[in-house]
């Protein structure tokens, strides 16, 4: 009642709530970009973390959809805090470009890439460890890991990629 300036406004709002059908009051669902399901992402992360454990590494791994939006992220115990952002950035780069994030190292200093990364608020990490997920010859998402050497990050991500 404190928000109502007069009894007339409150009565009008209450009357409209009764008149507007319940279906019109729900928030519409907006379809997301094509990408792995949460269950697929979790299975891939479990496989990547399993590979990291076998090698003795402590990593963070991320799975994103084809647009680069985060689906799932897992940080192993004792993995450095920054590894979550780096894993997500490697996955974002792999998804946007449809190629391993390590292959982007050669263009990282190009002005157009730096401008793109500035537009992306510095979230693109063109470093080894991110792999695109392909379905029907199209980029469907990406998986990436961070916390060890680039080679070990990529090997762990590849173990997760095998789920797809």
Secondary structure, DSSP 8 states (H G I E B T S, - for coil): -TT-SSHHHHHHHHHHHHHS-HHHHS-------S---HHHHHHHHHHHHHHHHHHT---EEEEEETT--EEEEEE-TT--TTHHHHHHHHHHHHHHHTS-GGGGGGGTTSHHHHHHHHHTTT----STTEEEEEETTEEEEEEEEESS-HHHHHHHHHHHHTT-
